[in-house]
């Protein structure tokens, strides 16, 4: 029960309460650049969710077994080649490099899939599909997973890491689809000339971010409520 409550809390927190885009302001480039049409925005959200899920799985695997302090694989290799068993191996300095390679490989796979099975969607994405590689929301999820693998007493498992990735992707999809729906409606509105284009878009993004701030503090009582409901 406790594990299920924790997973629900992580998912809801990443998707709504601490939305990656509207709370932490990461992944803003595709959020603004691919939010002109709802169908395109939804496709981008699905692509980011897929990439962030794969990246979460791979980043947890590499961090847990290889990069974190006292990770089992480098410690075993160190002892195998005659190293002092009391020395703690810490390869976390390589985490950024590893995560960038993981994200780039995942994006390449998604781009090949979309190009093969949905050329129209691939064309509508334009340059923003390969730019998922530089989407800091994905790197942010990897760094959050690494943060929860630093303390040996509170290590995240694979389930928590995947839940964070899925929740972050769902939150990104929700934010970009909301923005796309509003921007489609704005095409039928009389927007003042000085605010047309990027101006009104940034204002809307700011209003959505302020609305997201209304959820601040909800996560503190969410886990207790979930545990009560699951009893």
C-alpha positions as a LaTeX table, in Angstrom:
\begin{tabular}{lrrr}
\hline
Residue & $x$ (\AA) & $y$ (\AA) & $z$ (\AA) \\
\hline
Unk1 & 0.00 & 0.00 & 0.00 \\
Unk2 & 2.79 & 2.44 & 0.93 \\
Unk3 & 4.55 & 1.79 & $-2.38$ \\
Unk4 & 1.37 & 2.39 & $-4.39$ \\
Unk5 & 0.69 & 5.61 & $-2.47$ \\
Unk6 & 4.24 & 6.79 & $-3.16$ \\
Unk7 & 3.93 & 6.04 & $-6.88$ \\
Unk8 & 0.63 & 7.90 & $-7.13$ \\
Unk9 & 2.14 & 10.84 & $-5.28$ \\
Unk10 & 5.15 & 10.94 & $-7.62$ \\
Unk11 & 2.98 & 10.74 & $-10.75$ \\
Unk12 & 0.46 & 13.39 & $-9.67$ \\
Unk13 & 3.26 & 15.61 & $-8.38$ \\
Unk14 & 5.21 & 15.48 & $-11.65$ \\
Unk15 & 2.14 & 15.82 & $-13.87$ \\
Unk16 & 0.13 & 18.53 & $-12.09$ \\
Unk17 & 1.43 & 19.87 & $-8.78$ \\
Unk18 & 5.07 & 20.34 & $-9.83$ \\
Unk19 & 4.56 & 20.37 & $-13.59$ \\
Unk20 & 7.92 & 20.39 & $-15.32$ \\
Unk21 & 6.97 & 23.21 & $-17.72$ \\
Unk22 & 4.71 & 25.39 & $-15.58$ \\
Unk23 & 6.45 & 24.93 & $-12.23$ \\
Unk24 & 10.13 & 24.36 & $-12.99$ \\
Unk25 & 10.09 & 26.11 & $-16.43$ \\
Unk26 & 12.02 & 23.39 & $-18.22$ \\
Unk27 & 11.13 & 22.27 & $-21.74$ \\
Unk28 & 9.85 & 25.75 & $-22.65$ \\
Unk29 & 11.28 & 25.77 & $-26.20$ \\
Unk30 & 9.03 & 23.02 & $-27.65$ \\
Unk31 & 6.24 & 24.22 & $-25.37$ \\
Unk32 & 6.21 & 27.54 & $-27.22$ \\
Unk33 & 7.37 & 26.34 & $-30.63$ \\
Unk34 & 5.06 & 23.35 & $-31.23$ \\
Unk35 & 1.86 & 24.62 & $-29.63$ \\
Unk36 & 0.13 & 26.17 & $-32.62$ \\
Unk37 & $-2.16$ & 23.18 & $-33.31$ \\
Unk38 & $-3.64$ & 20.71 & $-30.84$ \\
Unk39 & $-2.91$ & 17.62 & $-32.96$ \\
Unk40 & 0.74 & 18.58 & $-33.43$ \\
Unk41 & 1.08 & 19.50 & $-29.77$ \\
Unk42 & $-0.40$ & 16.18 & $-28.70$ \\
Unk43 & 1.99 & 14.31 & $-30.99$ \\
Unk44 & 4.95 & 16.20 & $-29.55$ \\
Unk45 & 3.71 & 15.44 & $-26.03$ \\
Unk46 & 3.50 & 11.73 & $-26.81$ \\
Unk47 & 7.00 & 11.78 & $-28.34$ \\
Unk48 & 8.44 & 13.55 & $-25.29$ \\
Unk49 & 6.64 & 11.15 & $-22.95$ \\
Unk50 & 8.09 & 8.17 & $-24.80$ \\
Unk51 & 11.59 & 9.62 & $-24.78$ \\
Unk52 & 11.46 & 10.68 & $-21.14$ \\
Unk53 & 10.22 & 7.22 & $-20.11$ \\
Unk54 & 13.06 & 5.46 & $-21.92$ \\
Unk55 & 15.56 & 8.00 & $-20.59$ \\
Unk56 & 14.25 & 7.47 & $-17.04$ \\
Unk57 & 14.67 & 3.72 & $-17.34$ \\
Unk58 & 18.17 & 3.93 & $-18.76$ \\
Unk59 & 19.32 & 6.72 & $-16.45$ \\
Unk60 & 18.16 & 4.78 & $-13.37$ \\
Unk61 & 19.91 & 1.64 & $-14.62$ \\
Unk62 & 23.21 & 3.38 & $-15.35$ \\
Unk63 & 23.08 & 5.50 & $-12.20$ \\
Unk64 & 22.17 & 2.65 & $-9.85$ \\
Unk65 & 24.67 & 0.13 & $-11.17$ \\
Unk66 & 27.45 & 2.38 & $-12.45$ \\
Unk67 & 27.41 & 6.09 & $-11.58$ \\
Unk68 & 26.24 & 6.58 & $-8.00$ \\
Unk69 & 28.65 & 6.45 & $-5.04$ \\
Unk70 & 29.39 & 2.83 & $-4.07$ \\
Unk71 & 27.71 & 1.52 & $-7.22$ \\
Unk72 & 28.11 & $-2.27$ & $-7.44$ \\
Unk73 & 29.67 & $-2.56$ & $-10.92$ \\
Unk74 & 32.70 & $-0.23$ & $-10.52$ \\
Unk75 & 33.23 & $-1.51$ & $-6.98$ \\
Unk76 & 33.34 & $-5.10$ & $-8.27$ \\
Unk77 & 35.76 & $-4.16$ & $-11.05$ \\
Unk78 & 37.95 & $-2.26$ & $-8.57$ \\
Unk79 & 38.21 & $-5.27$ & $-6.26$ \\
Unk80 & 38.70 & $-7.66$ & $-9.17$ \\
Unk81 & 41.80 & $-5.79$ & $-10.33$ \\
Unk82 & 43.26 & $-5.66$ & $-6.83$ \\
Unk83 & 42.00 & $-2.32$ & $-5.58$ \\
Unk84 & 41.56 & $-1.51$ & $-1.92$ \\
Unk85 & 38.10 & $-2.66$ & $-0.84$ \\
Unk86 & 37.77 & 0.27 & 1.59 \\
Unk87 & 37.95 & 2.81 & $-1.27$ \\
Unk88 & 34.54 & 4.05 & $-2.46$ \\
Unk89 & 34.25 & 4.53 & $-6.22$ \\
Unk90 & 32.11 & 7.51 & $-7.31$ \\
Unk91 & 31.55 & 8.01 & $-11.05$ \\
Unk92 & 28.73 & 10.54 & $-10.69$ \\
Unk93 & 30.92 & 13.12 & $-12.43$ \\
Unk94 & 30.13 & 11.24 & $-15.66$ \\
Unk95 & 26.36 & 11.49 & $-15.17$ \\
Unk96 & 25.76 & 14.47 & $-17.49$ \\
Unk97 & 27.69 & 12.84 & $-20.32$ \\
Unk98 & 25.86 & 9.55 & $-19.86$ \\
Unk99 & 22.42 & 11.19 & $-19.72$ \\
Unk100 & 23.04 & 13.22 & $-22.87$ \\
Unk101 & 24.01 & 10.09 & $-24.80$ \\
Unk102 & 20.94 & 8.26 & $-23.47$ \\
Unk103 & 18.58 & 11.09 & $-24.44$ \\
Unk104 & 20.14 & 11.51 & $-27.89$ \\
Unk105 & 19.84 & 7.79 & $-28.64$ \\
Unk106 & 16.20 & 7.74 & $-27.51$ \\
Unk107 & 15.32 & 10.78 & $-29.66$ \\
Unk108 & 17.00 & 9.23 & $-32.68$ \\
Unk109 & 14.87 & 6.12 & $-32.28$ \\
Unk110 & 11.67 & 8.19 & $-32.00$ \\
Unk111 & 12.58 & 10.29 & $-35.04$ \\
Unk112 & 13.16 & 7.19 & $-37.18$ \\
Unk113 & 9.84 & 5.72 & $-36.03$ \\
Unk114 & 7.82 & 8.88 & $-36.71$ \\
Unk115 & 9.49 & 9.43 & $-40.09$ \\
Unk116 & 8.69 & 5.86 & $-41.10$ \\
Unk117 & 5.09 & 5.57 & $-39.90$ \\
Unk118 & 3.81 & 9.19 & $-39.85$ \\
Unk119 & 5.60 & 11.37 & $-42.43$ \\
Unk120 & 2.97 & 14.11 & $-42.08$ \\
Unk121 & 3.50 & 14.37 & $-38.34$ \\
Unk122 & 7.27 & 14.29 & $-38.86$ \\
Unk123 & 6.99 & 17.21 & $-41.30$ \\
Unk124 & 4.79 & 19.20 & $-38.91$ \\
Unk125 & 7.34 & 18.77 & $-36.10$ \\
Unk126 & 10.07 & 20.24 & $-38.28$ \\
Unk127 & 13.28 & 20.99 & $-36.45$ \\
Unk128 & 11.63 & 20.59 & $-33.04$ \\
Unk129 & 11.67 & 16.77 & $-33.17$ \\
Unk130 & 15.47 & 16.39 & $-33.20$ \\
Unk131 & 15.58 & 19.27 & $-30.72$ \\
Unk132 & 13.94 & 16.98 & $-28.16$ \\
Unk133 & 17.55 & 15.99 & $-27.55$ \\
Unk134 & 18.08 & 19.42 & $-26.00$ \\
Unk135 & 14.73 & 19.43 & $-24.18$ \\
Unk136 & 15.86 & 20.19 & $-20.65$ \\
Unk137 & 12.68 & 18.58 & $-19.22$ \\
Unk138 & 14.14 & 15.17 & $-20.07$ \\
Unk139 & 17.54 & 15.98 & $-18.59$ \\
Unk140 & 15.74 & 17.40 & $-15.55$ \\
Unk141 & 13.97 & 14.07 & $-15.00$ \\
Unk142 & 17.29 & 12.22 & $-15.23$ \\
Unk143 & 18.87 & 14.57 & $-12.70$ \\
Unk144 & 15.91 & 14.16 & $-10.34$ \\
Unk145 & 16.38 & 10.40 & $-10.50$ \\
Unk146 & 20.10 & 10.81 & $-9.80$ \\
Unk147 & 19.29 & 13.03 & $-6.81$ \\
Unk148 & 17.15 & 10.28 & $-5.29$ \\
Unk149 & 19.93 & 7.74 & $-5.77$ \\
Unk150 & 22.55 & 9.67 & $-3.80$ \\
Unk151 & 21.24 & 8.74 & $-0.33$ \\
Unk152 & 21.76 & 5.01 & 0.38 \\
Unk153 & 18.96 & 5.11 & 2.96 \\
Unk154 & 16.32 & 6.39 & 0.55 \\
Unk155 & 17.16 & 4.88 & $-2.81$ \\
Unk156 & 14.52 & 5.11 & $-5.51$ \\
Unk157 & 13.68 & 1.89 & $-7.28$ \\
Unk158 & 12.97 & 1.48 & $-10.97$ \\
Unk159 & 9.21 & 1.85 & $-10.37$ \\
Unk160 & 9.60 & 5.30 & $-8.82$ \\
Unk161 & 11.92 & 6.43 & $-11.62$ \\
Unk162 & 9.57 & 5.26 & $-14.38$ \\
Unk163 & 6.63 & 6.86 & $-12.59$ \\
Unk164 & 8.47 & 10.17 & $-12.49$ \\
Unk165 & 9.19 & 9.91 & $-16.22$ \\
Unk166 & 5.60 & 9.05 & $-17.10$ \\
Unk167 & 4.24 & 11.77 & $-14.84$ \\
Unk168 & 6.62 & 14.36 & $-16.25$ \\
Unk169 & 5.70 & 13.37 & $-19.81$ \\
Unk170 & 1.98 & 13.48 & $-19.02$ \\
Unk171 & 2.40 & 16.91 & $-17.44$ \\
Unk172 & 4.32 & 18.17 & $-20.48$ \\
Unk173 & 1.58 & 16.83 & $-22.77$ \\
Unk174 & $-1.13$ & 18.47 & $-20.67$ \\
Unk175 & 0.65 & 21.83 & $-20.66$ \\
Unk176 & 1.43 & 21.91 & $-24.39$ \\
Unk177 & $-2.08$ & 20.78 & $-25.39$ \\
Unk178 & $-3.66$ & 23.44 & $-23.17$ \\
Unk179 & $-1.43$ & 26.06 & $-24.75$ \\
Unk180 & $-2.24$ & 24.84 & $-28.26$ \\
Unk181 & $-5.99$ & 24.92 & $-27.57$ \\
Unk182 & $-5.77$ & 28.50 & $-26.30$ \\
Unk183 & $-3.63$ & 29.60 & $-29.26$ \\
Unk184 & $-6.11$ & 28.09 & $-31.71$ \\
Unk185 & $-8.88$ & 30.11 & $-30.07$ \\
Unk186 & $-6.74$ & 33.24 & $-30.23$ \\
Unk187 & $-6.79$ & 33.04 & $-34.03$ \\
Unk188 & $-10.49$ & 33.97 & $-33.81$ \\
Unk189 & $-9.86$ & 36.75 & $-31.29$ \\
Unk190 & $-9.02$ & 40.40 & $-31.75$ \\
Unk191 & $-5.56$ & 40.53 & $-30.19$ \\
Unk192 & $-4.03$ & 44.02 & $-29.93$ \\
Unk193 & $-1.36$ & 44.50 & $-32.58$ \\
Unk194 & 1.57 & 45.06 & $-30.15$ \\
Unk195 & 0.77 & 41.74 & $-28.44$ \\
Unk196 & 0.30 & 39.59 & $-31.52$ \\
Unk197 & 2.67 & 36.66 & $-31.93$ \\
Unk198 & 5.22 & 36.00 & $-29.23$ \\
Unk199 & 3.86 & 38.68 & $-26.89$ \\
Unk200 & 0.43 & 37.15 & $-26.27$ \\
Unk201 & 1.94 & 33.66 & $-26.22$ \\
Unk202 & 4.30 & 34.54 & $-23.38$ \\
Unk203 & 1.49 & 36.25 & $-21.48$ \\
Unk204 & $-0.64$ & 33.11 & $-21.73$ \\
Unk205 & 2.29 & 30.96 & $-20.61$ \\
Unk206 & 2.71 & 33.21 & $-17.58$ \\
Unk207 & $-0.98$ & 32.98 & $-16.71$ \\
Unk208 & $-0.86$ & 29.17 & $-16.97$ \\
Unk209 & 2.21 & 29.13 & $-14.72$ \\
Unk210 & 0.43 & 31.28 & $-12.13$ \\
Unk211 & $-2.57$ & 28.95 & $-12.27$ \\
Unk212 & $-0.21$ & 26.01 & $-11.64$ \\
Unk213 & 1.06 & 27.81 & $-8.54$ \\
Unk214 & $-2.37$ & 27.25 & $-7.02$ \\
Unk215 & $-1.39$ & 23.62 & $-6.45$ \\
Unk216 & 1.59 & 24.59 & $-4.27$ \\
Unk217 & 1.58 & 22.68 & $-0.99$ \\
Unk218 & $-0.97$ & 20.10 & $-2.13$ \\
Unk219 & 1.71 & 17.41 & $-2.33$ \\
Unk220 & 2.35 & 17.62 & 1.41 \\
Unk221 & $-1.05$ & 16.13 & 2.24 \\
Unk222 & $-1.52$ & 14.07 & $-0.91$ \\
Unk223 & 0.35 & 10.99 & 0.32 \\
Unk224 & $-1.61$ & 10.93 & 3.60 \\
Unk225 & $-4.91$ & 11.17 & 1.71 \\
Unk226 & $-3.94$ & 8.39 & $-0.69$ \\
Unk227 & $-2.87$ & 6.09 & 2.15 \\
Unk228 & $-6.19$ & 6.75 & 3.89 \\
Unk229 & $-8.12$ & 5.88 & 0.72 \\
Unk230 & $-6.12$ & 2.68 & 0.14 \\
Unk231 & $-6.69$ & 1.34 & 3.66 \\
\hline
\end{tabular}
